[in-house]
Amino acid sequence: NAWHKDGDNVRNVVIVYLDDNMPARLGTQYEEDGNVYSVSYKRNNALMLLNSNQIEHGMIGSVPDNIIRKTLYLSWI
């Protein structure tokens, strides 16, 4: 996913990464108040974006074709 803001039907997001088979360079970035933050796809790392329809975020790199990114994804309005 390139940098984006979620649609109005997705206002709050929690993503918990569930496995350790991802390359260390991969993750999610987001920008808030002029600062860029990163969360790697490492087991038990998590990301919570309140008002995700207003915060720019996206993937760092691409997940290789032979790897499945396992996550717990919660979204609510």
All heavy atoms as a GROMACS GRO file, in nm:
protein
  622
    1ASN      N    1   0.084  -0.119   0.000
    1ASN     CA    2   0.000   0.000   0.000
    1ASN      C    3   0.088   0.125   0.000
    1ASN      O    4   0.169   0.143   0.089
    1ASN     CB    5  -0.090   0.004   0.124
    1ASN     CG    6  -0.194  -0.104   0.124
    1ASN    OD1    7  -0.237  -0.150   0.020
    1ASN    ND2    8  -0.236  -0.146   0.241
    2ALA      N    9   0.067   0.209  -0.096
    2ALA     CA   10   0.138   0.336  -0.099
    2ALA      C   11   0.081   0.426   0.012
    2ALA      O   12  -0.020   0.393   0.075
    2ALA     CB   13   0.118   0.402  -0.235
    3TRP      N   14   0.147   0.540   0.038
    3TRP     CA   15   0.098   0.633   0.139
    3TRP      C   16  -0.045   0.673   0.106
    3TRP      O   17  -0.076   0.703  -0.010
    3TRP     CB   18   0.188   0.755   0.144
    3TRP     CG   19   0.314   0.731   0.222
    3TRP    CD1   20   0.425   0.668   0.177
    3TRP    CD2   21   0.339   0.769   0.357
    3TRP    NE1   22   0.520   0.664   0.277
    3TRP    CE2   23   0.470   0.726   0.388
    3TRP    CE3   24   0.265   0.836   0.452
    3TRP    CZ2   25   0.527   0.747   0.512
    3TRP    CZ3   26   0.324   0.857   0.576
    3TRP    CH2   27   0.452   0.811   0.605
    4HIS      N   28  -0.131   0.670   0.207
    4HIS     CA   29  -0.272   0.701   0.186
    4HIS      C   30  -0.337   0.740   0.318
    4HIS      O   31  -0.279   0.722   0.425
    4HIS     CB   32  -0.345   0.581   0.127
    4HIS     CG   33  -0.350   0.463   0.221
    4HIS    ND1   34  -0.241   0.379   0.240
    4HIS    CD2   35  -0.447   0.418   0.303
    4HIS    CE1   36  -0.275   0.287   0.329
    4HIS    NE2   37  -0.399   0.308   0.369
    5LYS      N   38  -0.457   0.790   0.308
    5LYS     CA   39  -0.545   0.809   0.424
    5LYS      C   40  -0.662   0.714   0.404
    5LYS      O   41  -0.708   0.695   0.291
    5LYS     CB   42  -0.596   0.953   0.432
    5LYS     CG   43  -0.487   1.054   0.461
    5LYS     CD   44  -0.543   1.194   0.466
    5LYS     CE   45  -0.433   1.295   0.490
    5LYS     NZ   46  -0.485   1.433   0.490
    6ASP      N   47  -0.709   0.653   0.512
    6ASP     CA   48  -0.822   0.562   0.500
    6ASP      C   49  -0.948   0.639   0.466
    6ASP      O   50  -0.959   0.759   0.493
    6ASP     CB   51  -0.842   0.484   0.630
    6ASP     CG   52  -0.729   0.386   0.656
    6ASP    OD1   53  -0.667   0.339   0.559
    6ASP    OD2   54  -0.703   0.356   0.773
    7GLY      N   55  -1.046   0.570   0.409
    7GLY     CA   56  -1.174   0.632   0.378
    7GLY      C   57  -1.249   0.666   0.506
    7GLY      O   58  -1.215   0.621   0.616
    8ASP      N   59  -1.354   0.745   0.493
    8ASP     CA   60  -1.433   0.788   0.609
    8ASP      C   61  -1.498   0.672   0.684
    8ASP      O   62  -1.532   0.684   0.800
    8ASP     CB   63  -1.539   0.888   0.568
    8ASP     CG   64  -1.480   1.026   0.541
    8ASP    OD1   65  -1.370   1.055   0.592
    8ASP    OD2   66  -1.545   1.104   0.468
    9ASN      N   67  -1.516   0.558   0.617
    9ASN     CA   68  -1.576   0.442   0.683
    9ASN      C   69  -1.474   0.365   0.769
    9ASN      O   70  -1.509   0.270   0.837
    9ASN     CB   71  -1.639   0.348   0.581
    9ASN     CG   72  -1.538   0.295   0.482
    9ASN    OD1   73  -1.437   0.358   0.454
    9ASN    ND2   74  -1.566   0.179   0.426
   10VAL      N   75  -1.346   0.407   0.766
   10VAL     CA   76  -1.241   0.346   0.849
   10VAL      C   77  -1.174   0.459   0.926
   10VAL      O   78  -1.080   0.519   0.880
   10VAL     CB   79  -1.137   0.272   0.762
   10VAL    CG1   80  -1.031   0.207   0.849
   10VAL    CG2   81  -1.202   0.170   0.672
   11ARG      N   82  -1.224   0.487   1.045
   11ARG     CA   83  -1.171   0.601   1.119
   11ARG      C   84  -1.066   0.565   1.222
   11ARG      O   85  -0.983   0.648   1.256
   11ARG     CB   86  -1.286   0.676   1.187
   11ARG     CG   87  -1.375   0.741   1.086
   11ARG     CD   88  -1.449   0.858   1.144
   11ARG     NE   89  -1.539   0.909   1.041
   11ARG     CZ   90  -1.667   0.924   1.058
   11ARG    NH1   91  -1.723   0.896   1.172
   11ARG    NH2   92  -1.740   0.970   0.959
   12ASN      N   93  -1.070   0.445   1.272
   12ASN     CA   94  -0.975   0.403   1.376
   12ASN      C   95  -0.928   0.262   1.343
   12ASN      O   96  -1.007   0.176   1.310
   12ASN     CB   97  -1.041   0.405   1.513
   12ASN     CG   98  -1.096   0.542   1.545
   12ASN    OD1   99  -1.023   0.637   1.561
   12ASN    ND2  100  -1.228   0.554   1.552
   13VAL      N  101  -0.797   0.240   1.356
   13VAL     CA  102  -0.738   0.112   1.316
   13VAL      C  103  -0.638   0.067   1.421
   13VAL      O  104  -0.559   0.146   1.471
   13VAL     CB  105  -0.667   0.126   1.179
   13VAL    CG1  106  -0.587   0.003   1.147
   13VAL    CG2  107  -0.766   0.155   1.069
   14VAL      N  108  -0.642  -0.062   1.451
   14VAL     CA  109  -0.538  -0.128   1.530
   14VAL      C  110  -0.488  -0.245   1.446
   14VAL      O  111  -0.568  -0.326   1.399
   14VAL     CB  112  -0.590  -0.180   1.666
   14VAL    CG1  113  -0.482  -0.259   1.738
   14VAL    CG2  114  -0.638  -0.065   1.752
   15ILE      N  115  -0.356  -0.253   1.428
   15ILE     CA  116  -0.296  -0.366   1.357
   15ILE      C  117  -0.192  -0.427   1.449
   15ILE      O  118  -0.102  -0.358   1.497
   15ILE     CB  119  -0.228  -0.322   1.227
   15ILE    CG1  120  -0.327  -0.247   1.137
   15ILE    CG2  121  -0.171  -0.443   1.153
   15ILE    CD1  122  -0.262  -0.182   1.016
   16VAL      N  123  -0.206  -0.557   1.476
   16VAL     CA  124  -0.108  -0.631   1.556
   16VAL      C  125  -0.042  -0.732   1.463
   16VAL      O  126  -0.110  -0.811   1.397
   16VAL     CB  127  -0.176  -0.704   1.675
   16VAL    CG1  128  -0.072  -0.779   1.756
   16VAL    CG2  129  -0.254  -0.606   1.761
   17TYR      N  130   0.091  -0.730   1.458
   17TYR     CA  131   0.166  -0.820   1.371
   17TYR      C  132   0.190  -0.951   1.446
   17TYR      O  133   0.229  -0.950   1.562
   17TYR     CB  134   0.296  -0.754   1.325
   17TYR     CG  135   0.265  -0.626   1.252
   17TYR    CD1  136   0.291  -0.501   1.308
   17TYR    CD2  137   0.201  -0.630   1.128
   17TYR    CE1  138   0.258  -0.384   1.241
   17TYR    CE2  139   0.167  -0.513   1.062
   17TYR     CZ  140   0.196  -0.390   1.118
   17TYR     OH  141   0.162  -0.276   1.054
   18LEU      N  142   0.166  -1.065   1.379
   18LEU     CA  143   0.157  -1.193   1.447
   18LEU      C  144   0.269  -1.292   1.418
   18LEU      O  145   0.269  -1.400   1.476
   18LEU     CB  146   0.023  -1.259   1.415
   18LEU     CG  147  -0.101  -1.178   1.456
   18LEU    CD1  148  -0.227  -1.249   1.409
   18LEU    CD2  149  -0.104  -1.155   1.606
   19ASP      N  150   0.360  -1.262   1.327
   19ASP     CA  151   0.463  -1.362   1.299
   19ASP      C  152   0.600  -1.297   1.283
   19ASP      O  153   0.612  -1.176   1.273
   19ASP     CB  154   0.429  -1.445   1.175
   19ASP     CG  155   0.404  -1.360   1.054
   19ASP    OD1  156   0.293  -1.306   1.039
   19ASP    OD2  157   0.496  -1.347   0.974
   20ASP      N  158   0.702  -1.380   1.284
   20ASP     CA  159   0.841  -1.333   1.279
   20ASP      C  160   0.912  -1.366   1.149
   20ASP      O  161   1.033  -1.355   1.141
   20ASP     CB  162   0.922  -1.394   1.394
   20ASP     CG  163   0.899  -1.321   1.525
   20ASP    OD1  164   0.874  -1.200   1.522
   20ASP    OD2  165   0.905  -1.387   1.630
   21ASN      N  166   0.840  -1.406   1.045
   21ASN     CA  167   0.907  -1.448   0.923
   21ASN      C  168   0.919  -1.335   0.820
   21ASN      O  169   0.950  -1.360   0.705
   21ASN     CB  170   0.836  -1.568   0.860
   21ASN     CG  171   0.697  -1.533   0.811
   21ASN    OD1  172   0.639  -1.432   0.848
   21ASN    ND2  173   0.641  -1.619   0.728
   22MET      N  174   0.900  -1.211   0.861
   22MET     CA  175   0.910  -1.098   0.769
   22MET      C  176   1.051  -1.041   0.770
   22MET      O  177   1.115  -1.034   0.874
   22MET     CB  178   0.812  -0.988   0.810
   22MET     CG  179   0.667  -1.032   0.813
   22MET     SD  180   0.608  -1.080   0.651
   22MET     CE  181   0.590  -0.922   0.578
   23PRO      N  182   1.099  -0.996   0.654
   23PRO     CA  183   1.229  -0.928   0.652
   23PRO      C  184   1.226  -0.804   0.743
   23PRO      O  185   1.126  -0.733   0.749
   23PRO     CB  186   1.245  -0.888   0.505
   23PRO     CG  187   1.159  -0.985   0.429
   23PRO     CD  188   1.043  -1.013   0.520
   24ALA      N  189   1.336  -0.780   0.813
   24ALA     CA  190   1.342  -0.672   0.913
   24ALA      C  191   1.318  -0.534   0.854
   24ALA      O  192   1.272  -0.445   0.923
   24ALA     CB  193   1.477  -0.676   0.984
   25ARG      N  194   1.345  -0.516   0.727
   25ARG     CA  195   1.331  -0.383   0.666
   25ARG      C  196   1.185  -0.344   0.639
   25ARG      O  197   1.156  -0.229   0.607
   25ARG     CB  198   1.411  -0.377   0.536
   25ARG     CG  199   1.352  -0.463   0.428
   25ARG     CD  200   1.437  -0.464   0.302
   25ARG     NE  201   1.370  -0.530   0.192
   25ARG     CZ  202   1.351  -0.660   0.180
   25ARG    NH1  203   1.397  -0.742   0.275
   25ARG    NH2  204   1.290  -0.711   0.076
   26LEU      N  205   1.093  -0.439   0.650
   26LEU     CA  206   0.953  -0.412   0.618
   26LEU      C  207   0.876  -0.362   0.739
   26LEU      O  208   0.907  -0.394   0.853
   26LEU     CB  209   0.886  -0.537   0.563
   26LEU     CG  210   0.946  -0.595   0.436
   26LEU    CD1  211   0.870  -0.719   0.395
   26LEU    CD2  212   0.947  -0.492   0.325
   27GLY      N  213   0.771  -0.284   0.712
   27GLY     CA  214   0.687  -0.234   0.820
   27GLY      C  215   0.586  -0.134   0.769
   27GLY      O  216   0.559  -0.126   0.650
   28THR      N  217   0.533  -0.058   0.861
   28THR     CA  218   0.437   0.047   0.829
   28THR      C  219   0.491   0.180   0.880
   28THR      O  220   0.548   0.185   0.989
   28THR     CB  221   0.300   0.020   0.896
   28THR    OG1  222   0.248  -0.103   0.845
   28THR    CG2  223   0.200   0.130   0.869
   29GLN      N  224   0.474   0.284   0.802
   29GLN     CA  225   0.511   0.418   0.844
   29GLN      C  226   0.386   0.504   0.848
   29GLN      O  227   0.291   0.481   0.775
   29GLN     CB  228   0.608   0.483   0.745
   29GLN     CG  229   0.747   0.430   0.751
   29GLN     CD  230   0.839   0.509   0.658
   29GLN    OE1  231   0.801   0.553   0.552
   29GLN    NE2  232   0.963   0.525   0.701
   30TYR      N  233   0.389   0.603   0.936
   30TYR     CA  234   0.283   0.703   0.936
   30TYR      C  235   0.341   0.838   0.974
   30TYR      O  236   0.446   0.847   1.037
   30TYR     CB  237   0.168   0.662   1.029
   30TYR     CG  238   0.202   0.656   1.175
   30TYR    CD1  239   0.173   0.763   1.259
   30TYR    CD2  240   0.260   0.543   1.230
   30TYR    CE1  241   0.203   0.758   1.394
   30TYR    CE2  242   0.290   0.536   1.364
   30TYR     CZ  243   0.262   0.644   1.446
   30TYR     OH  244   0.293   0.638   1.578
   31GLU      N  245   0.272   0.942   0.932
   31GLU     CA  246   0.316   1.079   0.957
   31GLU      C  247   0.212   1.148   1.042
   31GLU      O  248   0.092   1.139   1.018
   31GLU     CB  249   0.332   1.154   0.825
   31GLU     CG  250   0.390   1.293   0.839
   31GLU     CD  251   0.285   1.400   0.866
   31GLU    OE1  252   0.171   1.389   0.819
   31GLU    OE2  253   0.320   1.495   0.938
   32GLU      N  254   0.260   1.212   1.147
   32GLU     CA  255   0.170   1.288   1.235
   32GLU      C  256   0.245   1.411   1.285
   32GLU      O  257   0.358   1.399   1.335
   32GLU     CB  258   0.123   1.201   1.350
   32GLU     CG  259   0.015   1.266   1.432
   32GLU     CD  260  -0.045   1.172   1.535
   32GLU    OE1  261   0.024   1.078   1.581
   32GLU    OE2  262  -0.162   1.193   1.568
   33ASP      N  263   0.184   1.525   1.270
   33ASP     CA  264   0.243   1.652   1.316
   33ASP      C  265   0.384   1.675   1.262
   33ASP      O  266   0.473   1.722   1.330
   33ASP     CB  267   0.246   1.658   1.469
   33ASP     CG  268   0.106   1.653   1.530
   33ASP    OD1  269   0.012   1.706   1.467
   33ASP    OD2  270   0.092   1.596   1.640
   34GLY      N  271   0.406   1.637   1.136
   34GLY     CA  272   0.535   1.659   1.072
   34GLY      C  273   0.641   1.557   1.105
   34GLY      O  274   0.753   1.566   1.055
   35ASN      N  275   0.610   1.459   1.189
   35ASN     CA  276   0.705   1.353   1.226
   35ASN      C  277   0.665   1.222   1.159
   35ASN      O  278   0.547   1.192   1.148
   35ASN     CB  279   0.708   1.333   1.377
   35ASN     CG  280   0.756   1.457   1.449
   35ASN    OD1  281   0.862   1.509   1.420
   35ASN    ND2  282   0.676   1.506   1.542
   36VAL      N  283   0.766   1.144   1.116
   36VAL     CA  284   0.740   1.013   1.056
   36VAL      C  285   0.780   0.905   1.156
   36VAL      O  286   0.890   0.908   1.212
   36VAL     CB  287   0.818   0.996   0.924
   36VAL    CG1  288   0.798   0.856   0.868
   36VAL    CG2  289   0.775   1.101   0.823
   37TYR      N  290   0.690   0.810   1.179
   37TYR     CA  291   0.713   0.700   1.273
   37TYR      C  292   0.707   0.568   1.196
   37TYR      O  293   0.636   0.558   1.095
   37TYR     CB  294   0.607   0.700   1.383
   37TYR     CG  295   0.602   0.828   1.461
   37TYR    CD1  296   0.513   0.930   1.425
   37TYR    CD2  297   0.685   0.849   1.570
   37TYR    CE1  298   0.508   1.048   1.498
   37TYR    CE2  299   0.681   0.968   1.642
   37TYR     CZ  300   0.592   1.066   1.605
   37TYR     OH  301   0.587   1.184   1.676
   38SER      N  302   0.778   0.467   1.244
   38SER     CA  303   0.782   0.336   1.178
   38SER      C  304   0.753   0.226   1.279
   38SER      O  305   0.795   0.234   1.394
   38SER     CB  306   0.920   0.310   1.118
   38SER     OG  307   0.951   0.407   1.023
   39VAL      N  308   0.684   0.123   1.232
   39VAL     CA  309   0.658   0.003   1.312
   39VAL      C  310   0.694  -0.116   1.224
   39VAL      O  311   0.638  -0.132   1.115
   39VAL     CB  312   0.510  -0.005   1.355
   39VAL    CG1  313   0.483  -0.132   1.433
   39VAL    CG2  314   0.470   0.117   1.436
   40SER      N  315   0.789  -0.198   1.267
   40SER     CA  316   0.830  -0.314   1.186
   40SER      C  317   0.730  -0.427   1.200
   40SER      O  318   0.659  -0.438   1.300
   40SER     CB  319   0.970  -0.360   1.226
   40SER     OG  320   0.969  -0.410   1.357
   41TYR      N  321   0.726  -0.513   1.099
   41TYR     CA  322   0.637  -0.630   1.099
   41TYR      C  323   0.698  -0.740   1.185
   41TYR      O  324   0.728  -0.848   1.138
   41TYR     CB  325   0.616  -0.683   0.958
   41TYR     CG  326   0.546  -0.590   0.864
   41TYR    CD1  327   0.572  -0.596   0.728
   41TYR    CD2  328   0.452  -0.499   0.908
   41TYR    CE1  329   0.508  -0.512   0.639
   41TYR    CE2  330   0.388  -0.415   0.820
   41TYR     CZ  331   0.416  -0.422   0.686
   41TYR     OH  332   0.352  -0.339   0.598
   42LYS      N  333   0.717  -0.714   1.310
   42LYS     CA  334   0.773  -0.811   1.402
   42LYS      C  335   0.662  -0.857   1.496
   42LYS      O  336   0.578  -0.778   1.538
   42LYS     CB  337   0.888  -0.747   1.482
   42LYS     CG  338   0.959  -0.844   1.571
   42LYS     CD  339   1.077  -0.779   1.640
   42LYS     CE  340   1.140  -0.880   1.734
   42LYS     NZ  341   1.248  -0.823   1.810
   43ARG      N  342   0.665  -0.983   1.531
   43ARG     CA  343   0.563  -1.041   1.618
   43ARG      C  344   0.541  -0.955   1.743
   43ARG      O  345   0.636  -0.911   1.807
   43ARG     CB  346   0.604  -1.181   1.659
   43ARG     CG  347   0.499  -1.252   1.740
   43ARG     CD  348   0.547  -1.390   1.772
   43ARG     NE  349   0.441  -1.462   1.840
   43ARG     CZ  350   0.452  -1.584   1.883
   43ARG    NH1  351   0.564  -1.649   1.866
   43ARG    NH2  352   0.351  -1.641   1.943
   44ASN      N  353   0.415  -0.930   1.775
   44ASN     CA  354   0.368  -0.854   1.890
   44ASN      C  355   0.390  -0.703   1.879
   44ASN      O  356   0.357  -0.631   1.971
   44ASN     CB  357   0.426  -0.907   2.022
   44ASN     CG  358   0.376  -1.046   2.053
   44ASN    OD1  359   0.263  -1.081   2.020
   44ASN    ND2  360   0.460  -1.127   2.114
   45ASN      N  361   0.447  -0.655   1.768
   45ASN     CA  362   0.446  -0.511   1.744
   45ASN      C  363   0.305  -0.471   1.702
   45ASN      O  364   0.234  -0.550   1.640
   45ASN     CB  365   0.543  -0.471   1.633
   45ASN     CG  366   0.685  -0.459   1.683
   45ASN    OD1  367   0.712  -0.478   1.801
   45ASN    ND2  368   0.776  -0.428   1.593
   46ALA      N  369   0.265  -0.351   1.735
   46ALA     CA  370   0.130  -0.307   1.702
   46ALA      C  371   0.131  -0.160   1.663
   46ALA      O  372   0.220  -0.084   1.698
   46ALA     CB  373   0.037  -0.329   1.821
   47LEU      N  374   0.026  -0.124   1.594
   47LEU     CA  375   0.008   0.012   1.547
   47LEU      C  376  -0.138   0.049   1.572
   47LEU      O  377  -0.228  -0.029   1.540
   47LEU     CB  378   0.039   0.017   1.397
   47LEU     CG  379   0.007   0.142   1.320
   47LEU    CD1  380   0.098   0.256   1.366
   47LEU    CD2  381   0.025   0.117   1.172
   48MET      N  382  -0.162   0.163   1.633
   48MET     CA  383  -0.298   0.211   1.652
   48MET      C  384  -0.306   0.352   1.595
   48MET      O  385  -0.230   0.439   1.635
   48MET     CB  386  -0.338   0.214   1.800
   48MET     CG  387  -0.481   0.261   1.818
   48MET     SD  388  -0.553   0.224   1.980
   48MET     CE  389  -0.468   0.336   2.086
   49LEU      N  390  -0.393   0.370   1.498
   49LEU     CA  391  -0.414   0.501   1.438
   49LEU      C  392  -0.556   0.547   1.468
   49LEU      O  393  -0.652   0.492   1.414
   49LEU     CB  394  -0.394   0.495   1.286
   49LEU     CG  395  -0.255   0.461   1.236
   49LEU    CD1  396  -0.256   0.448   1.084
   49LEU    CD2  397  -0.155   0.565   1.280
   50LEU      N  398  -0.569   0.644   1.555
   50LEU     CA  399  -0.698   0.706   1.578
   50LEU      C  400  -0.716   0.811   1.469
   50LEU      O  401  -0.622   0.883   1.435
   50LEU     CB  402  -0.705   0.768   1.717
   50LEU     CG  403  -0.683   0.670   1.832
   50LEU    CD1  404  -0.687   0.743   1.966
   50LEU    CD2  405  -0.786   0.559   1.828
   51ASN      N  406  -0.834   0.820   1.413
   51ASN     CA  407  -0.861   0.909   1.299
   51ASN      C  408  -0.772   0.873   1.180
   51ASN      O  409  -0.709   0.959   1.120
   51ASN     CB  410  -0.843   1.056   1.339
   51ASN     CG  411  -0.934   1.095   1.452
   51ASN    OD1  412  -1.054   1.069   1.448
   51ASN    ND2  413  -0.878   1.155   1.555
   52SER      N  414  -0.768   0.743   1.146
   52SER     CA  415  -0.682   0.699   1.036
   52SER      C  416  -0.725   0.758   0.902
   52SER      O  417  -0.650   0.751   0.805
   52SER     CB  418  -0.676   0.547   1.030
   52SER     OG  419  -0.804   0.494   1.002
   53ASN      N  420  -0.844   0.815   0.896
   53ASN     CA  421  -0.887   0.882   0.774
   53ASN      C  422  -0.826   1.022   0.763
   53ASN      O  423  -0.850   1.093   0.666
   53ASN     CB  424  -1.039   0.889   0.767
   53ASN     CG  425  -1.100   0.968   0.882
   53ASN    OD1  426  -1.045   0.975   0.991
   53ASN    ND2  427  -1.216   1.026   0.859
   54GLN      N  428  -0.745   1.062   0.861
   54GLN     CA  429  -0.679   1.192   0.858
   54GLN      C  430  -0.527   1.179   0.865
   54GLN      O  431  -0.456   1.278   0.852
   54GLN     CB  432  -0.727   1.277   0.976
   54GLN     CG  433  -0.876   1.307   0.970
   54GLN     CD  434  -0.924   1.377   1.096
   54GLN    OE1  435  -0.847   1.446   1.162
   54GLN    NE2  436  -1.049   1.359   1.129
   55ILE      N  437  -0.474   1.058   0.887
   55ILE     CA  438  -0.330   1.037   0.904
   55ILE      C  439  -0.275   0.962   0.784
   55ILE      O  440  -0.323   0.853   0.749
   55ILE     CB  441  -0.303   0.956   1.033
   55ILE    CG1  442  -0.350   1.035   1.155
   55ILE    CG2  443  -0.154   0.923   1.045
   55ILE    CD1  444  -0.341   0.958   1.285
   56GLU      N  445  -0.172   1.018   0.720
   56GLU     CA  446  -0.106   0.951   0.608
   56GLU      C  447  -0.026   0.833   0.662
   56GLU      O  448   0.048   0.847   0.759
   56GLU     CB  449  -0.012   1.048   0.537
   56GLU     CG  450  -0.083   1.154   0.458
   56GLU     CD  451  -0.087   1.120   0.311
   56GLU    OE1  452   0.020   1.106   0.252
   56GLU    OE2  453  -0.199   1.105   0.259
   57HIS      N  454  -0.042   0.717   0.598
   57HIS     CA  455   0.031   0.597   0.639
   57HIS      C  456   0.047   0.505   0.519
   57HIS      O  457  -0.026   0.517   0.421
   57HIS     CB  458  -0.039   0.527   0.755
   57HIS     CG  459  -0.180   0.487   0.725
   57HIS    ND1  460  -0.286   0.576   0.730
   57HIS    CD2  461  -0.233   0.369   0.688
   57HIS    CE1  462  -0.398   0.514   0.700
   57HIS    NE2  463  -0.368   0.387   0.672
   58GLY      N  464   0.143   0.413   0.529
   58GLY     CA  465   0.166   0.318   0.421
   58GLY      C  466   0.276   0.221   0.454
   58GLY      O  467   0.342   0.231   0.556
   59MET      N  468   0.295   0.125   0.364
   59MET     CA  469   0.393   0.019   0.385
   59MET      C  470   0.534   0.067   0.355
   59MET      O  471   0.554   0.150   0.268
   59MET     CB  472   0.360  -0.100   0.295
   59MET     CG  473   0.233  -0.172   0.333
   59MET     SD  474   0.190  -0.305   0.218
   59MET     CE  475   0.325  -0.417   0.240
   60ILE      N  476   0.630   0.010   0.427
   60ILE     CA  477   0.771   0.026   0.397
   60ILE      C  478   0.810  -0.097   0.316
   60ILE      O  479   0.812  -0.208   0.369
   60ILE     CB  480   0.856   0.032   0.525
   60ILE    CG1  481   0.811   0.146   0.616
   60ILE    CG2  482   1.004   0.044   0.491
   60ILE    CD1  483   0.870   0.139   0.756
   61GLY      N  484   0.838  -0.080   0.189
   61GLY     CA  485   0.876  -0.193   0.105
   61GLY      C  486   0.755  -0.277   0.064
   61GLY      O  487   0.641  -0.237   0.084
   62SER      N  488   0.783  -0.392   0.006
   62SER     CA  489   0.679  -0.484  -0.040
   62SER      C  490   0.702  -0.621   0.023
   62SER      O  491   0.816  -0.667   0.031
   62SER     CB  492   0.682  -0.498  -0.191
   62SER     OG  493   0.654  -0.376  -0.253
   63VAL      N  494   0.596  -0.685   0.061
   63VAL     CA  495   0.605  -0.820   0.116
   63VAL      C  496   0.638  -0.916   0.002
   63VAL      O  497   0.571  -0.914  -0.102
   63VAL     CB  498   0.472  -0.860   0.184
   63VAL    CG1  499   0.476  -1.004   0.231
   63VAL    CG2  500   0.440  -0.766   0.300
   64PRO      N  501   0.742  -0.999   0.016
   64PRO     CA  502   0.776  -1.095  -0.090
   64PRO      C  503   0.659  -1.188  -0.123
   64PRO      O  504   0.577  -1.220  -0.035
   64PRO     CB  505   0.894  -1.173  -0.030
   64PRO     CG  506   0.952  -1.081   0.073
   64PRO     CD  507   0.835  -1.004   0.128
   65ASP      N  508   0.651  -1.230  -0.248
   65ASP     CA  509   0.540  -1.314  -0.294
   65ASP      C  510   0.526  -1.444  -0.215
   65ASP      O  511   0.417  -1.496  -0.201
   65ASP     CB  512   0.557  -1.348  -0.442
   65ASP     CG  513   0.534  -1.227  -0.531
   65ASP    OD1  514   0.465  -1.133  -0.487
   65ASP    OD2  515   0.584  -1.228  -0.644
   66ASN      N  516   0.636  -1.499  -0.164
   66ASN     CA  517   0.630  -1.628  -0.096
   66ASN      C  518   0.603  -1.616   0.055
   66ASN      O  519   0.608  -1.715   0.126
   66ASN     CB  520   0.760  -1.705  -0.119
   66ASN     CG  521   0.881  -1.631  -0.063
   66ASN    OD1  522   0.878  -1.510  -0.044
   66ASN    ND2  523   0.988  -1.704  -0.036
   67ILE      N  524   0.573  -1.495   0.104
   67ILE     CA  525   0.548  -1.474   0.247
   67ILE      C  526   0.410  -1.413   0.266
   67ILE      O  527   0.370  -1.322   0.195
   67ILE     CB  528   0.655  -1.382   0.310
   67ILE    CG1  529   0.792  -1.449   0.305
   67ILE    CG2  530   0.619  -1.346   0.453
   67ILE    CD1  531   0.905  -1.364   0.359
   68ILE      N  532   0.336  -1.464   0.363
   68ILE     CA  533   0.205  -1.409   0.399
   68ILE      C  534   0.221  -1.327   0.526
   68ILE      O  535   0.276  -1.375   0.625
   68ILE     CB  536   0.102  -1.522   0.420
   68ILE    CG1  537   0.082  -1.598   0.289
   68ILE    CG2  538  -0.029  -1.465   0.472
   68ILE    CD1  539  -0.004  -1.722   0.303
   69ARG      N  540   0.176  -1.203   0.522
   69ARG     CA  541   0.183  -1.114   0.639
   69ARG      C  542   0.062  -1.146   0.727
   69ARG      O  543  -0.052  -1.122   0.690
   69ARG     CB  544   0.180  -0.968   0.593
   69ARG     CG  545   0.192  -0.872   0.707
   69ARG     CD  546   0.196  -0.730   0.660
   69ARG     NE  547   0.070  -0.694   0.595
   69ARG     CZ  548   0.024  -0.571   0.583
   69ARG    NH1  549   0.094  -0.470   0.630
   69ARG    NH2  550  -0.089  -0.548   0.524
   70LYS      N  551   0.086  -1.202   0.846
   70LYS     CA  552  -0.022  -1.239   0.937
   70LYS      C  553  -0.043  -1.126   1.037
   70LYS      O  554   0.050  -1.085   1.107
   70LYS     CB  555   0.012  -1.368   1.010
   70LYS     CG  556   0.021  -1.485   0.916
   70LYS     CD  557   0.062  -1.611   0.987
   70LYS     CE  558   0.082  -1.723   0.887
   70LYS     NZ  559   0.143  -1.838   0.949
   71THR      N  560  -0.165  -1.075   1.043
   71THR     CA  561  -0.198  -0.963   1.131
   71THR      C  562  -0.336  -0.982   1.192
   71THR      O  563  -0.419  -1.056   1.141
   71THR     CB  564  -0.199  -0.829   1.054
   71THR    OG1  565  -0.302  -0.833   0.956
   71THR    CG2  566  -0.068  -0.800   0.989
   72LEU      N  567  -0.356  -0.914   1.302
   72LEU     CA  568  -0.489  -0.895   1.358
   72LEU      C  569  -0.525  -0.750   1.327
   72LEU      O  570  -0.451  -0.658   1.364
   72LEU     CB  571  -0.488  -0.918   1.509
   72LEU     CG  572  -0.617  -0.881   1.582
   72LEU    CD1  573  -0.731  -0.970   1.538
   72LEU    CD2  574  -0.595  -0.890   1.733
   73TYR      N  575  -0.632  -0.729   1.255
   73TYR     CA  576  -0.671  -0.596   1.208
   73TYR      C  577  -0.808  -0.562   1.265
   73TYR      O  578  -0.904  -0.634   1.243
   73TYR     CB  579  -0.675  -0.596   1.055
   73TYR     CG  580  -0.711  -0.464   0.993
   73TYR    CD1  581  -0.614  -0.372   0.959
   73TYR    CD2  582  -0.845  -0.431   0.966
   73TYR    CE1  583  -0.646  -0.250   0.901
   73TYR    CE2  584  -0.878  -0.309   0.909
   73TYR     CZ  585  -0.779  -0.221   0.876
   73TYR     OH  586  -0.811  -0.101   0.818
   74LEU      N  587  -0.814  -0.453   1.341
   74LEU     CA  588  -0.940  -0.408   1.399
   74LEU      C  589  -0.969  -0.266   1.348
   74LEU      O  590  -0.880  -0.183   1.341
   74LEU     CB  591  -0.930  -0.404   1.552
   74LEU     CG  592  -0.890  -0.532   1.621
   74LEU    CD1  593  -0.857  -0.504   1.766
   74LEU    CD2  594  -1.002  -0.632   1.611
   75SER      N  595  -1.094  -0.243   1.315
   75SER     CA  596  -1.134  -0.112   1.266
   75SER      C  597  -1.273  -0.081   1.319
   75SER      O  598  -1.359  -0.168   1.328
   75SER     CB  599  -1.138  -0.113   1.112
   75SER     OG  600  -1.193   0.006   1.064
   76TRP      N  601  -1.292   0.044   1.361
   76TRP     CA  602  -1.423   0.086   1.410
   76TRP      C  603  -1.446   0.233   1.382
   76TRP      O  604  -1.351   0.309   1.361
   76TRP     CB  605  -1.438   0.054   1.559
   76TRP     CG  606  -1.354   0.139   1.648
   76TRP    CD1  607  -1.391   0.252   1.714
   76TRP    CD2  608  -1.216   0.118   1.682
   76TRP    NE1  609  -1.286   0.304   1.786
   76TRP    CE2  610  -1.176   0.223   1.769
   76TRP    CE3  611  -1.121   0.023   1.648
   76TRP    CZ2  612  -1.049   0.234   1.820
   76TRP    CZ3  613  -0.993   0.035   1.699
   76TRP    CH2  614  -0.960   0.138   1.784
   77ILE      N  615  -1.572   0.271   1.384
   77ILE     CA  616  -1.610   0.411   1.363
   77ILE      C  617  -1.644   0.474   1.495
   77ILE      O  618  -1.704   0.418   1.581
   77ILE     CB  619  -1.730   0.422   1.267
   77ILE    CG1  620  -1.688   0.369   1.130
   77ILE    CG2  621  -1.778   0.563   1.256
   77ILE    CD1  622  -1.799   0.366   1.029
   0.00000   0.00000   0.00000
